Structure formats: C-alpha cells, structure tokens
Amino acid sequence: MTPFKKNTPKEQIGQLLIQRGKITPEQLEQALQLQKKEGILMGEALVKLGFVTEEDIVQILALQHDLPYLPLANYEIDFEVAKLIPESLASKYHVLAVDKMSDILTVVMANPLDEEAIKEIEALTKCKIEVFLGTSTEIKEAIERIYTQGKADK
C-alpha cells in the first residue's frame, strides 16, 4: 500500500479555481464544452484555452487530493536514483524517482493516483513509494535531461 491517502475531492477542480479567482464561471463553461468535445481532462481543457497554467492545475490538484507538490525546475536529481526506474517506464507513466532512503523511493508523478504505475514501480524497485505531484511538462523535461545525460556518460 502506498503511503499517501487518496482523498475524494470535496469540490470539483473548476469550482476550486473559481473560488481562488483563477477563472470565471464563463471560462469554466468554455472549458466544459472543450472537455466534452475533445474528451480531455478539465485541467487540460483549462490550460489549452490559456485560462490557467499547468502549475495552477497541479497546485489545485495537490490541494484537492492532499498531496505534496514538488516543482522540478530547480531540483537537482541524482541520476543513480532516477535510473532505478527504467526510461521506458518513466516515460510511460510520467514519473521520475528523485530520492531514496532505505526502502522508500520518492517519486514525482503527473498522475499520483495511478495505482497501476505505483504497483509496477513498487514491484520493480522492491521499495515503498512516496508520491509527490509534479507537472507533466517538468517531468517530461527532466526525464529527457536525465536519461540523455545517462546515455552520454556511457
């Protein structure tokens, strides 16, 4: 079992963004229409329309699900820890290992509620997984940087 708890959101992401003054009810309605039309997540719709940033969405999701947010932009990632998760798995699940203490592996994920990903990483690493939330863009950039650096070092 993973050490984070999954909270059932008390409020929808759109309502939380309205309450915090990030979007208007009209913008939420536009995002709902785009969401239905394209079959995407609400956060994706809001970012695609330019109403909020990816970071705004991640911060709301962190609040909504009581998960910690770890911005990767200025975080120094140890390649030896990162490579505990193969590049193919890191890319598939948008996940990056950032720290390991004893049998606890700390990862940053774009979707920290993805139980399949967490179980697969636990089985592979034989570690308990501690999950932080991160933006998909930052994780993708870090994966490219880390695994490209690793290939260059060989």
Backbone hydrogen bonds in HBPLUS format (Angstrom, degrees):
<---DONOR---> <-ACCEPTOR-->    atom                        ^
c    i                          cat <-CA-CA->   ^        H-A-AA   ^      H-
h    n   atom  resd res      DA  || num        DHA   H-A  angle D-A-AA Bond
n    s   type  num  typ     dist DA aas  dist angle  dist       angle   num
A0016-LEU N   A0012-GLN O   3.08 MM   4  6.43 158.1  2.13 154.9 161.3     1
A0017-LEU N   A0013-ILE O   2.98 MM   4  6.24 155.1  2.04 150.0 156.6     2
A0018-ILE N   A0014-GLY O   2.99 MM   4  6.25 150.7  2.07 145.6 153.6     3
A0019-GLN N   A0015-GLN O   2.91 MM   4  6.16 165.9  1.93 151.4 155.0     4
A0020-ARG N   A0016-LEU O   3.09 MM   4  6.28 142.3  2.24 140.5 150.0     5
A0022-LYS N   A0017-LEU O   2.87 MM   5  5.15 150.2  1.96 165.3 160.3     6
A0021-GLY N   A0018-ILE O   2.94 MM   3  5.08 160.9  1.98 110.1 115.0     7
A0027-GLN N   A0024-THR O   3.09 MM   3  5.13 118.1  2.49  97.1 111.8     8
A0028-LEU N   A0024-THR O   3.00 MM   4  6.35 154.4  2.07 151.8 159.3     9
A0029-GLU N   A0025-PRO O   3.00 MM   4  6.26 152.8  2.07 143.3 150.1    10
A0030-GLN N   A0026-GLU O   3.04 MM   4  6.37 155.6  2.10 146.0 152.1    11
A0031-ALA N   A0027-GLN O   2.93 MM   4  6.20 156.4  1.99 147.5 154.1    12
A0032-LEU N   A0028-LEU O   2.83 MM   4  6.12 151.0  1.91 149.3 157.8    13
A0033-GLN N   A0029-GLU O   3.06 MM   4  6.34 155.4  2.12 147.6 153.2    14
A0034-LEU N   A0030-GLN O   3.02 MM   4  6.35 159.4  2.07 148.5 153.9    15
A0035-GLN N   A0031-ALA O   2.78 MM   4  5.93 156.9  1.83 149.5 156.7    16
A0036-LYS N   A0032-LEU O   2.99 MM   4  6.22 161.3  2.03 148.6 152.4    17
A0037-LYS N   A0033-GLN O   2.95 MM   4  6.11 161.1  1.99 148.2 154.0    18
A0038-GLU N   A0034-LEU O   2.86 MM   4  5.93 167.0  1.88 156.3 158.5    19
A0039-GLY N   A0035-GLN O   2.75 MM   4  5.31 127.7  2.02 138.6 149.6    20
A0045-ALA N   A0041-LEU O   2.99 MM   4  6.32 156.8  2.05 153.7 160.5    21
A0046-LEU N   A0042-MET O   2.95 MM   4  6.26 162.5  1.99 158.5 162.4    22
A0047-VAL N   A0043-GLY O   3.01 MM   4  6.22 156.8  2.07 149.1 155.2    23
A0048-LYS N   A0044-GLU O   2.81 MM   4  5.92 163.5  1.84 150.7 156.2    24
A0049-LEU N   A0045-ALA O   2.98 MM   4  6.15 149.2  2.07 147.1 154.6    25
A0051-PHE N   A0046-LEU O   3.03 MM   5  5.50 144.8  2.15 171.1 167.4    26
A0050-GLY N   A0047-VAL O   2.87 MM   3  4.96 146.8  1.98 102.2 113.2    27
A0057-ILE N   A0053-THR O   3.22 MM   4  6.62 156.2  2.28 147.5 152.7    28
A0058-VAL N   A0054-GLU O   2.98 MM   4  6.30 162.0  2.01 151.3 156.1    29
A0059-GLN N   A0055-GLU O   2.92 MM   4  6.09 160.0  1.96 151.7 156.8    30
A0060-ILE N   A0056-ASP O   3.07 MM   4  6.32 153.2  2.14 145.0 152.0    31
A0061-LEU N   A0057-ILE O   2.85 MM   4  6.12 161.1  1.89 154.3 160.1    32
A0062-ALA N   A0058-VAL O   2.84 MM   4  6.02 154.6  1.91 148.1 155.0    33
A0063-LEU N   A0059-GLN O   3.09 MM   4  6.28 155.7  2.15 140.3 146.3    34
A0064-GLN N   A0060-ILE O   2.72 MM   4  5.89 163.9  1.75 153.9 159.2    35
A0065-HIS N   A0061-LEU O   2.89 MM   4  5.94 154.7  1.96 149.4 154.0    36
A0066-ASP N   A0062-ALA O   2.88 MM   4  5.48 107.9  2.41 133.6 147.4    37
A0067-LEU N   A0062-ALA O   2.92 MM   5  4.65 154.4  1.98 131.5 139.1    38
A0066-ASP N   A0063-LEU O   3.43 MM   3  5.09 157.6  2.48  95.0 101.4    39
A0133-LEU N   A0068-PRO O   2.76 MM  65  6.05 172.6  1.77 159.8 162.3    40
A0070-LEU N   A0133-LEU O   2.85 MM  63  6.03 164.1  1.88 165.9 167.9    41
A0075-TYR N   A0072-LEU O   3.05 MM   3  4.87 167.9  2.07 108.6 112.3    42
A0081-VAL N   A0078-ASP O   3.11 MM   3  5.42 124.4  2.44 104.4 117.4    43
A0082-ALA N   A0078-ASP O   2.92 MM   4  6.21 168.5  1.94 157.2 160.9    44
A0083-LYS N   A0079-PHE O   2.87 MM   4  5.97 157.3  1.92 153.7 157.9    45
A0084-LEU N   A0081-VAL O   3.04 MM   3  5.52 162.9  2.07 115.5 120.3    46
A0085-ILE N   A0082-ALA O   3.18 MM   3  6.14 170.1  2.19 124.4 127.0    47
A0089-LEU N   A0086-PRO O   3.05 MM   3  5.41 120.9  2.41 107.1 120.9    48
A0090-ALA N   A0086-PRO O   2.91 MM   4  6.19 163.6  1.94 158.7 164.3    49
A0091-SER N   A0087-GLU O   2.86 MM   4  6.00 163.0  1.89 154.8 158.3    50
A0092-LYS N   A0088-SER O   2.98 MM   4  6.04 154.8  2.05 137.5 145.2    51
A0093-TYR N   A0089-LEU O   3.04 MM   4  6.14 166.2  2.06 153.8 155.5    52
A0094-HIS N   A0090-ALA O   2.88 MM   4  5.46 114.0  2.33 135.7 149.7    53
A0095-VAL N   A0090-ALA O   3.08 MM   5  4.84 155.6  2.14 131.0 138.7    54
A0110-ALA N   A0094-HIS O   3.12 MM  16  5.78 147.3  2.23 156.7 165.9    55
A0096-LEU N   A0108-VAL O   2.95 MM  12  5.32 146.8  2.06 144.1 154.5    56
A0108-VAL N   A0096-LEU O   2.85 MM  12  5.32 155.8  1.91 146.6 153.4    57
A0098-VAL N   A0106-THR O   2.84 MM   8  5.77 169.3  1.86 156.4 160.0    58
A0106-THR N   A0099-ASP O   2.76 MM   7  5.01 165.3  1.78 147.3 151.9    59
A0101-MET N   A0104-ILE O   3.00 MM   3  5.37 159.9  2.04 153.9 157.9    60
A0104-ILE N   A0101-MET O   2.94 MM   3  5.37 160.8  1.98 130.6 136.7    61
A0128-LYS N   A0103-ASP O   2.73 MM  25  6.10 161.4  1.77 170.3 168.6    62
A0105-LEU N   A0128-LYS O   2.80 MM  23  6.09 164.4  1.82 172.4 177.2    63
A0130-GLU N   A0105-LEU O   2.90 MM  25  6.03 166.0  1.92 144.4 147.3    64
A0107-VAL N   A0130-GLU O   2.87 MM  23  6.21 163.0  1.90 169.8 174.2    65
A0132-PHE N   A0107-VAL O   2.83 MM  25  6.10 146.4  1.94 156.0 166.5    66
A0109-MET N   A0132-PHE O   2.89 MM  23  6.26 161.0  1.93 159.5 161.6    67
A0134-GLY N   A0109-MET O   2.96 MM  25  5.54 148.7  2.06 138.4 137.1    68
A0114-ASP N   A0111-ASN O   3.15 MM   3  5.76 158.2  2.20 124.6 125.0    69
A0115-GLU N   A0113-LEU O   3.01 MM   2  5.78 113.2  2.47 113.9  97.3    70
A0118-ILE N   A0114-ASP O   3.18 MM   4  6.51 164.4  2.20 152.8 157.1    71
A0119-LYS N   A0115-GLU O   2.89 MM   4  6.04 166.3  1.91 153.0 156.6    72
A0120-GLU N   A0116-GLU O   2.98 MM   4  6.14 159.6  2.02 148.9 154.7    73
A0121-ILE N   A0117-ALA O   2.94 MM   4  6.17 157.6  1.99 151.9 157.8    74
A0122-GLU N   A0118-ILE O   2.85 MM   4  6.05 158.7  1.89 151.5 157.9    75
A0123-ALA N   A0119-LYS O   2.94 MM   4  6.11 163.1  1.97 149.6 153.9    76
A0124-LEU N   A0120-GLU O   3.01 MM   4  6.14 157.2  2.06 143.1 149.6    77
A0125-THR N   A0121-ILE O   2.89 MM   4  5.94 167.3  1.90 152.8 156.1    78
A0126-LYS N   A0122-GLU O   2.77 MM   4  5.30 134.3  1.97 141.2 151.1    79
A0139-ILE N   A0135-THR O   3.01 MM   4  6.22 162.7  2.04 155.1 160.2    80
A0140-LYS N   A0136-SER O   2.88 MM   4  6.02 163.4  1.91 149.9 154.9    81
A0141-GLU N   A0137-THR O   2.94 MM   4  6.13 165.4  1.96 153.6 157.5    82
A0142-ALA N   A0138-GLU O   2.93 MM   4  6.06 156.7  1.99 144.4 151.1    83
A0143-ILE N   A0139-ILE O   2.85 MM   4  6.06 158.8  1.89 153.6 159.3    84
A0144-GLU N   A0140-LYS O   3.01 MM   4  6.26 165.7  2.03 151.6 155.1    85
A0145-ARG N   A0141-GLU O   2.95 MM   4  6.14 159.7  1.99 146.9 152.8    86
A0146-ILE N   A0142-ALA O   2.79 MM   4  5.86 172.0  1.80 155.9 158.4    87
A0147-TYR N   A0143-ILE O   2.96 MM   4  5.89 167.0  1.97 152.1 155.6    88
A0148-THR N   A0144-GLU O   3.06 MM   4  5.77 144.8  2.18 133.7 143.3    89
A0149-GLN N   A0145-ARG O   3.01 MM   4  6.00 156.3  2.07 140.6 147.5    90
A0150-GLY N   A0146-ILE O   2.95 MM   4  6.19 153.8  2.02 145.5 153.2    91
A0151-LYS N   A0147-TYR O   3.18 MM   4  6.32 148.1  2.28 134.1 140.9    92
A0152-ALA N   A0148-THR O   3.02 MM   4  6.28 149.5  2.11 144.7 153.5    93
A0153-ASP N   A0149-GLN O   3.00 MM   4  6.24 138.3  2.18 146.2 157.3    94
A0154-LYS N   A0151-LYS O   3.30 MM   3  5.44 153.9  2.37 100.7 108.3    95
